[in-house]
Amino acid sequence: MKLFNQDLPQGASSMSYAGLLERLEILRSTLRWASRLDRPDIEKLLRQANAVRDEVMQLSHTERFIQAVGSQAAPEPIPGERRQALLARSFVFEGTFGDNPRLLDALEIAEKAAPTDLPVLVDGESGTGKELMAKVIHANGARADKAYISVNCGAIPESLIESELFGHKRGAFTGAATDRKGKFESAHKGTIFLDEIGELPLQGQVKLLRVLQSHEIQRVGSDETIAVDARIVAATNKNLRQLIELGQFREDLFYRLSVIHVTLPPLRERKDEIPLLLAYYGDEAAEALKRRPVALTPVLRAFLLDYTYPGNIRELRNLMYRLACLAGDTADIAHLPEDIRPVAPARIETAAPDPPASLAEAKRAASDDAERACLERGLKDVGGTVAELARRWDMNRSHLQILLKKHGLHSKDFRRH
C-alpha cells in the first residue's frame, strides 16, 4: 500500500514504506564500503541514514504499513470481500482464516513484505500461528524455492548458541570432531526463522546484530569470514520493549529485526474463525488418523464456539485431534480434558424450611424467593455473563454481584454447555 501525502509537490510520486526502507538499506551498505570518503564523513552520513530510518519505522508502526491517508473515507467492505481479494491475488496460505480486520491487516503486511528482503518481526500470544506466518512470508517471496531454516532460540543451551547459528571448525571445542555449518550458512539465499527471539541470551544477541550489520559470519574457532544472504524472520510471544527496559534485550537489535512488525491477534478476538478452524482441523485429524471426521454434539459445539482458547489456534487444533482419537462417530463434552470441561450445576437436597414466625417474615421470604428466581432466570438467559445481564437490566454491575452473593448464586453455574 502507499502512504499518500496531499502536500506532495506537483509531479512527485508517493513511495511505499518497503521501497523507502530498502533504499535506505542500500544507502547504508554503499556508504559503509565507500573508499573515497573520510571515515568521519561516512559516520556522519550513517547517523543521518539511521535517523531517517528510525523515523520511517515509527511511521510504519503508526500507519500499520498498509493503511493509507486518503481524502475520502473508504466504503464499508462487503463481508468476505477483503479475504477473497487477498486469495485472488495468488496469496499462498496453508490453512483457513476469516474476516477479522486485525488478522487481515497482518496478512496484507506479510503479502507486501514477502517480496522484499527486509527483516520481519512477528509477535503474538503462544499458539496464534507465528511460525505459520513466517512460512507465509517465505512462500510468497522470491526465495520460496530456497531453504527455509527454523531455529528455536529458547531450546539451545547458551554455550552452544554461537556454534548452532554460525557453525564451528574442527577442534574448536571438546566434541567438535568435524567442521560443521551453522543455521545461517544452511539458510544462505533462503529464509531463517528465529523463533522465541526473546529467549536469546545477550551474548547471542550481540553476535546476531553483527550478522545483520555485515551479512557475514565466522565459524567458532575460525578467523575466516563467510558471506551469508539469508532473509530473517523472527518471532516472540514476549513484549520485547519491556525486555529492553529490563536490560534483557538489545534495543538496537529490536530496531534491526522489526523493520516490518506484524502482530497476530489471539483467537478470542477472532471468533468468526472458530467454525472454520473446527472444520479444517477436524478434517485434518480424520485424515491423519485414517477415519471419518468426528461429529460434534450440539452441546459440545456450543462449548467449542464459546471457549476462550488460552492456547489459541494450537489448543483448538490439539482439541480436535483429541476428539477425533477418543470419540467414535460423535464427540461430546465427556471427551474434553477434565480441566476445561464445564461443570453442571450441583443439585443440593435441603430439608423443608420451618414456616415463617410472622406475616412480615413471610412477606420478606417471599420477596427473597422472587428475587432469587428472577436472578436465576436472568443468568440462564445470558449464559452466566454478569456484564450482559447488568446491561440488559440497566443496573450497576457491582450491585448485581452483591445480589448474586446474597443468594449464593455463581455465574459459572449458568454457562451454556
N, C-alpha and C positions, 0 to 999 in steps of 0.2 A: 504494500500500500504506500501511497505517497503522503507526505506532510505538506499541505498546501499553505502558502503564506500569501494573503491577499495584498500585502505590501511589497511583493516582489517587483523589481523594476521591469518595465516592458521588455519582452523578449527573453527574460530569464526563465529558466525551467526549474521546477522543483526537483529535489533529489531525495531518493529513498534513504532511510537510515542505513540499511545494509550497504548501499553503494558508497555513502559518505564514509562510513567506518572502514570499509575495505580500502578506500583511497588513503585514509589516514594511516592504515597499517602499512601500505606500500610506501608512503612517505617516510614513515619511521624506519623501515628496513633500508630504504635508499640512503637516508641520512646517516644511519648507523655505520654504513660501509663506505661513506664518501671519502675520497682521498684528496680532494682539492680544497677542503675546508679545514681550518684550525679546529682543534678539539673544543675550545670554549664556544666557538660558533655552533658547532654540532650540538653541544649540550644545551645551548640556549634554544635552538630550534626544536629539539626533542621535548624540552619543557613546554614550549608553546603547543606542540602537537598533542602532548598529554593533556594539557588544559582544555583544548578544543574537544578532544576525545571524551573526557570526563563530562563535559557539558552536554555533548550529544547523547551520552549514555543516560544522563539524568532525564533528558527529553524522552528517550525511548522508554524509560520506566513510566514516566508520566502519561505518555500517549499510548502505552501498551503496544508500541511498534506498528500496529495495524490500523489504529483509529485516526481518521483524517479530520482536520479542521475545515469545515465547509461553511459556505454562506447560507445554505438551506438545510433544514432538518431532513434526515433520510426517512423515507416512507416506512411504515411498520411492516416488517418482513412476514411473509406467509410461513406458517409453521412447517418446518422441514425444508424450506427452500434453501436456506444457507448451507445446511448439511449436504443436500443433494448437489448444490453448486460446487462444493468442495470436492465431492467424489467425482463429479462430472469432469473436473479438471485433471483427471487421471491421478488423483491423490492416492498413494499407496498406504493402506492402513489395514492391518490384520486384526479383525475384531469387529466390534459394533459400538456405536455411540449415538446419543440423542441430540437434543436441540439446546442443551444448556449453554447460555451465552459465554460463560467463562471458559468452558471447555472448548467451544468453537474458536474463541479468541486464541487459546493456546495452540490449537491445531493449525490455525491460519498463520500464527507466528512460525510454527515449525515448517509449514509449507514455504514461507518466504525465506526463512533462514537456511533451509536444506541445500539449495544450490550454491551457497557461499561456503567459504572455509572458516567463517567466524566461530569462535568458541561459544558454546551454549551451556547455560546452567539451568537445570530442571529441578524445581523444588516442589514439595507437597508431602502430605502425610504418608505414612507407610501403607503400601498396597494400592496407591492411586494410579499406578501404571507408569512410573518414571522410566523404567528400562524400556518399556514398550515405546514410549515417546522417543527415546534415543534411537531405537531401531527404525522408527518412522522417519526421523531426520536423515539417518543413513540411507534408507531405502529410496527416499525422494531426492537424493543428492547426486552429484556427479561421480561419487565414489561408491555407488551402490554395488558395483561388480567387484569391489576390492574387499580387503579383510575388514571384519568388524570384531574388535577385541574388547572383551568385557573384563574389568578389574574391580573386585570388591575391596576397597581401601580399608574397610574395617576388619577384614578377615586375614590381613597379612601382618605377621609379627613385625614390630618396629625395626628389629635388627635385620630383617630381610626386605624391607621396603625398597631400598635402592637397587638391590640385586633383581628383585621381581620386576621393577619398572624399566631398568636400564640394562640389565644383564650383567655378566661378570666374566673375567678371564680365568683360565685355568690356574689354580693355585692362589687365587685372590684371598681365600679364607679356607678354613678347615672344611672339607667336604666338597670344595669346588674342583672336581676331578676333570672337568672339561669346560671348554668355552660354552657360554650359554647366551642366547639372545634374550633381551627383555621384552616386555609387552609393547613398548614404544617401537622397537625395531619390527616386531611382528605386525604392527599396525601401519607400517610405512605405506603411504599412498592411500590408506583406508581411514577408518574411524576407530578411535579408542574411547571407550565408555568408562569413566571413573565413577563408580557407584560409591555412595556413602563418603563423599569427599570431605565431609565434616569430621570424619574419624581419622583423617590423615595426620600423622604427627607433624609438629612444626619443622623438624629436620627434613622430612619428606616434602613439605610444602616449599621449602627453600629450593630443593632440587627441581621440583616441578616448575616453579617460577622461572628458573634458569632455562629450562627447556622451552617454555612459552616465549621467552625473550629471544633466544638464539637459534631455536629449531635444531639444536644439536644435543647429543648425549655423550656420556662417557661411561663405558662399562666399568664396573668395580674392578680395581686392580689394573686399569689401563689408562695411559695418557693420551690415547688416540681419540679424537672426536669423530663422531658419526652423525652425518646429516639425517634428520628424520622429518618426514612430511606427513603428519597424522592429524586428522580433524579431531578436536577434543570436545566431547560432550560429558559434562559432569552432572551428578545428581546428589541431592541430600534431602533428608526429612527433618533437618535441623534448621534453626534460624541462624544463618552464618553471620548476620550483623550482630547478634547478641554474642556469638563466639568471638567476634572481633573485639567487642568491648571487654570481654573477659580475658583477652590476650591469648586465646586458643586457636585463632585463625588469622592469617595474614591479610591485611586489608588490600595490599597491592595484588595479591593472588586472587582475591574475590573480584576485583575490578577486571582483572585479566580474563577470568573464567566467565563472567556474567555480561559479556558484550551483548549477547542475546539472553534474556532472562524469561523463562517460561514457568508459570505456576499452575499446577494441576489442582482443581478443586476436589474436596472429599466427596464420596459417593452420597452422603446425606444431603448434599446440596445439588445432587443430580438425580433426583427421584424418578424423573422421566425415563432414565436409562435402565432402571432396575428390571422392568418386564423384558426388555431386550436382552439384558445380560443373563437373566434366568433361562431364557430360551436358548441363547447362544452356548452357555456353559452346560446346560442340560444336554444339548446335542453333542457337545464335545466330550462330556463324561460318558455318554452312552457309546460313542464311537471308540473311546479308549478302553472301555470295559466290555466291548463286544456284546451289547444288549440294547433293547429298545429304550428310548428315552422314558424316564420315570414321570408318571403323572403326579400332580400335587393336589391334595385335598383343598377345598375352599378355605378351610381354617389355616392350613399351612401357607397357602399362597398369600392370604391376607397378612399373616405374620411377616413373611419374607418381603412383602411390599412396604411394610411399615417399619421394619427393623432399621436401626441407625448404622449398622455395619462399622464399628470402630476400626476393623481391619480393612475396610474399603473393598475394592474390587477383588483383591486377593482372598479376603474372607468369604465373599459371595461365591467365588469360584470353588473354594475348598468345601463350602457347604453343599453345593450342587454335586460335587464328586462324592461326598459322604452319603448324601441321599440316594444317589444312583447305586452306590455299593451296598448300603444296608437295607434299602426297601426292595420290595418286589416290583409289582407293576405300579403301585401307588404309594407315595410317601406321605406321612402325617407328622404331626407335632412330636410324636414319640421318637421319631428318628433324628431329631435335632440334638446337639450336645446339651447335656443337662445344665451347663452354666448359663445358657441363653434361653432355655426352654421356658415359656411362660407358665406361671403357676396359677392354677384355678383358685378362685376364692374359697377359703375353707368354710365349711358349714359347722357352726358351733351350736351344739344342743344345749339349751338352757332350760332350767326349771321355770314353771309358770310363776310370774311375779306376784307378790302379795297385793291385794286390792288396795287402792289409794285410801288414806285415812280421812280425807276430806274432799269436798267438791272442788275447792281451789286446786288441790294437789292433782285431782283427776283431770281438770282442765289443762294444767301445766304439762302433765304427762301426755295428754292427747296432742297438745301443740308440739311437743318434742318429737312425738312419733310422726306427725305430719311433716315436720321439718326434715327429719331423717329420710323419710320416704321420698321427699322431693329431691334431696341431695343425691340419693341413690339413683333415682330416675335420671337426673341431670348428668351424673357421671357416666351412666350407661350410654346416654345419647352421644356424648363426646368421646367415648372410648377411654375415659380416665384422664383426659387432658384438662387439668385445672385451669390453665390460662384461657382455653377456649370457652369453658363453662363460665368463667368470670366475665368474659367478653359478651357472651350471649345474655347473661343476666344483668349486665351493666353494673357490676359491683366490684369493689376493690378486691384484688386477688388475696391480699393478706387476711382480709376479713373472712373470705371464703375458706381459707386454710384453717382459721380459728374454728369455724363451724364444723369442718370435717374432723378436726381434732376432738371437738366436744363430743361428737357422736362415734368416735373411734373408727372413722372411715379412712381407707387408704386408696389413693387414686390408682396405684398399681394393680389393685384387685379388680379394676374395671376395664383394664386394657383389653382390646379386641384380640381374640385368639385366632 
